Structure formats: C-alpha cells, structure tokens
Amino acid sequence: MFDRFAKEKSDFLKKKDKSKKGCVDKDIKEIADEINSKKDYYTTSSCAGRIVLLEMKSRKKNECSWIFIKHNKIKHNELFNALKNYNKNKKIKNQIWFKQQPLILHVASRNLEAANKLLEVSRKIFRRAGIIGITNRKVMIEIIGDERLETIIANKNFVADESYIKELVKYANENFIENKRKSDRFLKILEEI
C-alpha cells in the first residue's frame, strides 16, 4: 500500500533550506533530527531561538529589514554597535525593534493520534504547543518556547542609550539560557513518542 505521508516527508526533507540562514540552527538540529527519525513526524521549519534588530517599515514580516541577528547569547556592545552603525549609515526613519525570540518548531504529523502524542510530550515543557492546521493528509503542529522579549529601541525621534541596551541584553541572555535548558529537556523526552 502506498504511504502518502512517508512520500511527502521524504520529498520535503530533501528540499533546499529556504530560511534566511540557509541551514538548521545547530542548537535545534538534534531535536529536528530526533523528530524526523520518527515515522509519524517531520519538521517543516525550526529555530533554536534568536536575538534580532529589525527595522519595521510596516507590520508585514516581508517588509522588515534585518539589522542584526544572532542565534545565541550576545554581548551588549554587539547590539549597541549594530544600532549605532545603522543610524550613522542609514539614518533611522522607521521603528527599530529589539526581539529575543524562543525556540519555534513546525511539525507535520501523520494523523490526529500522532499529533496528540507529540503535543502531550511538548506540553510538559512548552505551554504554547497546539494544532495549527488539519488536512486529509496531515496535521500541522506549532511548538513555541515561552521566553521572549520584544520592544522598540529606536525611531526617527529617539535611540535607546547604552545602559538601557545593556539591561535588555542581560534579560535576553537569561531568557536564552532558559530556552536552551528547556530545549535540552525536550530532546530527552522526545523518546517518549
């Protein structure tokens, strides 16, 4: 009998990575590999977490300019210098947002029963885990970490000072450490499905 899900999974996992980075984050690769090793699941997108500066030309994701991005903890001067250099070269015209984002996974599962198994395990660590789509071929799941920080830090009228940026980075790095700790625990309990 033809296994349509297995074929879709095989075809999807052979595709070129279309993310800005062009590859899976090293800190989430083991989780993605563990999920992809199971016959009832495959990851469609993933991010271990990141710290970014974005120029927001509008509320649409594709109309943002990436000023700074790092998929790990940072030093405050990395962020401060990126903002300072951007302001010097481009002159800030729009809002600049600082975002520390947690782990995010999108997973296709074979059916509702498989989706529920993954959700049961995921919710032991991540509160934000749920079904985001159901078709006759698969069930899509989204898993998002809880630790995040988002705030405006500049626009045409102001630019945050270094001491404020230092505090933001301190909290973002603490969130990053917690996000990593939860990711490591999640990897261990994935064996339950």
N, C-alpha and C positions, 0 to 999 in steps of 0.2 A: 504494500500500500504506500502511496506517495505521501511523504511528510512535508506539507507546505511550510510549516513553521521552521523546520530544520533547513529547508532550502533558503527561505528568507534570511534566516540567521547567517548561514554560510555566505550568501551574497552580500549581506550588509557588512559583515566583519572583514570582507576582502576589499571594501571600498577605501579610497584615499581619505585620510582625516581632513575634514573641511574647516576645522577650527582655526582661529587666528594664529594659534601657536603651531598648528600642524602636526601635533602628536599628543598622546595621552600624558597627562602630568605624572611624573614619577611617583608622587605620593598617593596616587589613586590607582596606579597601574595594577597593583596586586589585587585590589578589590574588584576592578573591572575583569581581570583575568579569572578570578575565582567565580564571579557571576557567569562569565562567558563559558566556563568549563562545565556548567550545568546544562543539561539538555533542554530544560524548560525556560531558559532566560538568555538574553543578550543585551548588552548596554548599547544605547543609541547615542548617548552623549554623557560626558562626565567632566568634572572639575574638582580638584582636591581643595580648592579654596584659593582666593587671591586678594591682593590689595591693589586697587587701581585709582588713578585720577582720570576723570572724564570731563571733557568739555561738552556740555549739554546744549546742542543747537536747537533741540526740541525734545519732547518726551519719547520720541521714537528711537529705539535702540540703534538702528542703522544710520541715524543722523547724529551720532556722537563721535567725537574724536578722542582717541586713546592717547593720553599724555604720558602715562606711567602704568606699568603693570608688572607685578611680581607674584609668583605662586609660592611665596614663603614669607617668613617674618622679614621686616625691613628695619633699617636704621632711619631715624627721623630726618637726618640730613639728605638721604636719598630722595625722599619725598619733597622736602623743602627746596632742594636744588632743582628738582624737576619742575616744580611750580614757578620758582624764580626765573629759570631759563625760558620757560614757556612765556611768561609775562614779558620778559625782555625781548624775545624774538617776535612774538605774535601780538602782543598787547591784548589782554583779556577783554573779550566783547560779550561773552556768554557766561552762564554759570559754570563753575568748576566744582565737581563733586568728588569727594573722597569716599571710597567704598571698600570696606573689608567684607568679602563675601565668603560664606562657608562652602563646604562640600555640597555638590549637587550631582545627582545621578538620574538619568532617564533610562529605564529598563523596559524592554519588551518581554512579556511573559506569554507562554503558550495558551493559557486559559485562565479563567477566574480562580480556579482552585490553586494553581501555581502562584498567581498574583497574591492571593491571600496568605500563602505560606511566607512569601518574601516580605509582605507587609507586617506580618506578625513578628518576624525577626527584626525588621528595621525599626519598628516602634519601640523596641526595648531600649533603643539608643536615641533615635531621632523622632521628635514629636511630629514633624512635618513629613509624613510619608502617606501617599494616597494614590488612588487611581485617577489618571487624568484623561484616559480615553479607552473606549472598548469598540472593537470591530469584530466581524465574524472570524478574523484571522489571528487576533492577538489582543492583549490587554496591556496598556501602557501605564507605567508606574513612575512617579516622581518622588525622590528622596532628597530632602534638603536639611542641612545642618541648622542648628539654632543660633549659633554665634555669628552675629553680623553687626556692622556699624556703618551708617551712611549719613553724610552731612555735607552741606555746601561749605566750601572753604574759600571761594573767591567768586567775584563777578566784576563787572566794569567799575563798581564803586568801592570795593574793598578786597583785600587779600589777607588771609589769616596770618598772624605773626608766628614766629618760630616756636615760641613757648606753647601756643595752642596746638600746633602741629606735633610737637613733642608729646603732648598728652594724648592726642588722637592715636599716634603710633604706638604708644605704650599700651593702650586698651586694645587696639587692633592686634598687636602681637600676643597679648594674653588670650584673646579670642582664638587666634591661630593655633596656639598651643593646645587649648581645649578641643578645638576642631580636630586636630591631629590625634589627640588621645581618644576621642570618640571614634574616629576612623579606624584606628588600630583595634579597638574593641569590636567594631562592626565586622572587620575582616575575620576575627576569630569566631564570631557567632554565625557567620555565613555558612559554616559547615553544618549547621542545624537543618538546612533546607536540602 
